[in-house]
Amino acid sequence: MSPRRPAAAPAPRRPGAVRFAPAVLAVLGLYAALTLETLARARHLCRRADAAWAEAADPRRRRAALEKAFADDADRLAARHRRVPPPRDVRRLETDILQARHEIRSADFPSKRAFYDYRSVYRHAAPPESPWSRRARLRAPAAREMWRRELAQRRLPVEPWMLDPDPGDTAERRVVFSTRGRRAADGAVALLKAAGIDVAVVDGPPRYGGRPGDYWITVPAASFWSAHERLRAWIDPDGSPSLIQST
């Protein structure tokens, strides 16, 4: 009889950290990709809102740009009609459509577009918080305040719910800034109190899982723009001029 071969020694067991390393790396990679995608979306929305903000801050330039766009469209339509003369009713219809489109664009509120785009940044592209979300949290209330004033200047009927008020936004007080962090809220409150502005913090509804909601910084309606300028120098010092210059 041939001698029996000794049984092979069992392979050493890998530590748990080594066994789960690929799964952990995959999760971290997915989280990093989602974070980058969210930041890219925040930057895109903020840049679109910045364009509307610039239009609202300079109404004269906006009107000139709209008139030029209308003149260019009219020239292109006239050139097409010269190349291929349409029936009289078609010519009139296309001219009326062009005129109506111009009137709709002229009646639009760039401050309204800026408000909704800025709000989308911190509602749909955060967390994580970013320079774009912080700028959006500062500028969204300012854009809404400008929209409110433009509606009053045009003597259009306005109900409070039409302006999508945030927690703490009332007829007497205005939300001037919001944040997810208590430290940022305390900093904003200290800054405004040092300037002699009556400031209050309203806790928003809790988020998913019972986590604390946003903190909404409110000031009297009459102090809104001075409070906004104080916060702008702290939060967004390199941003474009405030909408207060256009009021």
TADASUL-V341731 format. One record per pair of residues at least 24 apart in sequence whose ideal C-beta (glycine too) atoms are under 10 Angstrom apart, sorted by the first residue. I is the first residue (numbers start at 1). GAP is how many residues later the second one is. Records with the same first field share a line. If there is no record, write none. Layout:
BEGIN
I: GAP ; GAP
END
This chain:
BEGIN
34: 94
35: 92 ; 93 ; 95
37: 88
38: 86 ; 87 ; 88 ; 89 ; 90 ; 92 ; 95
39: 86 ; 87 ; 89 ; 91 ; 92 ; 93 ; 94
40: 85 ; 92
41: 79 ; 80 ; 83 ; 84 ; 85 ; 91
42: 78 ; 79 ; 80 ; 82 ; 83 ; 84 ; 86 ; 87 ; 88 ; 89 ; 90 ; 91 ; 93 ; 94
43: 78 ; 82 ; 87 ; 88 ; 89 ; 90
44: 73 ; 77 ; 81 ; 88
45: 71 ; 72 ; 73 ; 74 ; 75 ; 76 ; 77 ; 78 ; 79 ; 80 ; 87 ; 88 ; 91
46: 71 ; 72 ; 74 ; 75 ; 76 ; 79 ; 84 ; 85 ; 86 ; 87 ; 88 ; 89 ; 90 ; 93
47: 70 ; 74 ; 85
48: 65 ; 66 ; 69 ; 70 ; 72 ; 73
49: 61 ; 64 ; 65 ; 66 ; 67 ; 68 ; 69 ; 70 ; 71 ; 72 ; 83 ; 86 ; 87 ; 90 ; 91 ; 94
50: 64 ; 67 ; 68 ; 82 ; 85 ; 86 ; 89 ; 189 ; 190
51: 59 ; 62 ; 63 ; 66
52: 56 ; 57 ; 58 ; 59 ; 60 ; 61 ; 62 ; 63 ; 64 ; 65 ; 66 ; 91
53: 57 ; 58 ; 60 ; 61 ; 62 ; 64 ; 65 ; 82 ; 86 ; 89 ; 90 ; 93 ; 186 ; 187 ; 188 ; 189 ; 190
54: 56 ; 60 ; 186 ; 187
55: 53 ; 54 ; 55 ; 56 ; 58 ; 59 ; 191
56: 53 ; 54 ; 55 ; 56 ; 57 ; 58 ; 59 ; 86 ; 87 ; 90 ; 91 ; 94 ; 187 ; 190
57: 53 ; 54 ; 57 ; 85 ; 86 ; 89 ; 183 ; 184 ; 185 ; 186 ; 187 ; 188 ; 189 ; 190
58: 52 ; 182 ; 183 ; 185 ; 187 ; 188
59: 51 ; 52 ; 91 ; 187
60: 186
62: 43 ; 44 ; 46 ; 48 ; 184
63: 43
65: 40
66: 36 ; 37 ; 39 ; 40 ; 42
67: 35 ; 39
69: 32 ; 33 ; 36
70: 28 ; 29 ; 31 ; 32 ; 33 ; 35 ; 36
71: 31
73: 25 ; 26 ; 28 ; 29
74: 24 ; 25 ; 28
107: 47
109: 34 ; 37 ; 38 ; 41 ; 42 ; 45 ; 47
110: 33 ; 36 ; 37 ; 40
111: 31 ; 32 ; 33 ; 34 ; 35 ; 36 ; 37 ; 38 ; 39 ; 40 ; 132 ; 135
112: 31 ; 32 ; 34 ; 35 ; 36 ; 38 ; 39 ; 51
113: 30 ; 34
114: 25 ; 26 ; 28 ; 29 ; 30 ; 32 ; 33 ; 129
115: 24 ; 25 ; 26 ; 27 ; 28 ; 29 ; 30 ; 31 ; 32 ; 33 ; 48 ; 49
116: 24 ; 27 ; 28 ; 31 ; 48
117: 26
118: 24 ; 25 ; 26
119: 24 ; 25 ; 45 ; 47 ; 59
122: 56 ; 57 ; 58 ; 92
123: 91
126: 54
127: 53 ; 80
128: 52
129: 50 ; 51 ; 52 ; 55
131: 104 ; 105 ; 107
133: 46 ; 47
134: 43 ; 45 ; 50 ; 101 ; 102
135: 97 ; 100 ; 101 ; 103 ; 104
136: 42 ; 100
137: 38 ; 39 ; 40 ; 41 ; 42 ; 43 ; 47 ; 77 ; 79 ; 80 ; 94 ; 98 ; 99
138: 38 ; 39 ; 40 ; 41 ; 50 ; 79 ; 90 ; 93 ; 94 ; 96 ; 97 ; 98 ; 101 ; 104
139: 38 ; 89 ; 93 ; 96 ; 97 ; 100 ; 101 ; 103 ; 104
140: 24 ; 26 ; 35 ; 37 ; 38
141: 25 ; 28 ; 33 ; 34 ; 35 ; 36 ; 37 ; 75 ; 76 ; 77 ; 78 ; 83 ; 86 ; 87 ; 90
142: 32 ; 34 ; 35 ; 82 ; 83 ; 85 ; 86 ; 87 ; 89 ; 90 ; 100 ; 101 ; 102
143: 100
144: 25 ; 30 ; 31
145: 24 ; 29 ; 30 ; 31 ; 76 ; 79 ; 80 ; 83 ; 98 ; 99 ; 102
146: 79 ; 96 ; 97 ; 98 ; 100 ; 101
147: 96
148: 26 ; 73 ; 76
149: 94 ; 97 ; 98
150: 96 ; 97
153: 94
166: 36 ; 38 ; 48 ; 50 ; 52
167: 35 ; 36 ; 37 ; 38 ; 46 ; 47 ; 48 ; 49 ; 51
168: 32 ; 33 ; 34 ; 35 ; 36 ; 47 ; 48 ; 49 ; 50 ; 51
169: 33 ; 47 ; 49 ; 52
170: 32 ; 48 ; 51
171: 50
172: 46 ; 48 ; 49 ; 50
173: 25 ; 26 ; 27 ; 29 ; 45 ; 46 ; 47 ; 48 ; 50 ; 51
174: 43 ; 44 ; 45 ; 46 ; 47 ; 48 ; 49 ; 50 ; 51 ; 53 ; 54
175: 27 ; 41 ; 42 ; 43 ; 44 ; 49
176: 40 ; 41 ; 42 ; 43 ; 47 ; 48 ; 49 ; 50 ; 51 ; 52 ; 54 ; 55
177: 38 ; 39 ; 40 ; 41 ; 42 ; 50 ; 51 ; 53 ; 54 ; 55 ; 57 ; 58
178: 24 ; 26 ; 35 ; 36 ; 37 ; 38 ; 39 ; 40
179: 35 ; 36 ; 37 ; 38 ; 56
180: 24 ; 27 ; 31 ; 32 ; 33 ; 34 ; 35
181: 31 ; 33 ; 34
182: 30 ; 33
184: 31 ; 33 ; 50 ; 51
185: 29 ; 30 ; 31 ; 32
186: 29
187: 44 ; 47 ; 48
188: 27 ; 29 ; 39 ; 42 ; 43 ; 46 ; 47
189: 26 ; 28
191: 26 ; 36 ; 39 ; 40 ; 42 ; 43 ; 44
192: 25 ; 27 ; 31 ; 34 ; 35 ; 38 ; 39 ; 42
194: 36
195: 28 ; 31 ; 32 ; 34 ; 35 ; 36
196: 27 ; 30
197: 26 ; 27 ; 29 ; 30 ; 33
198: 24 ; 25 ; 29
199: 24 ; 28
END
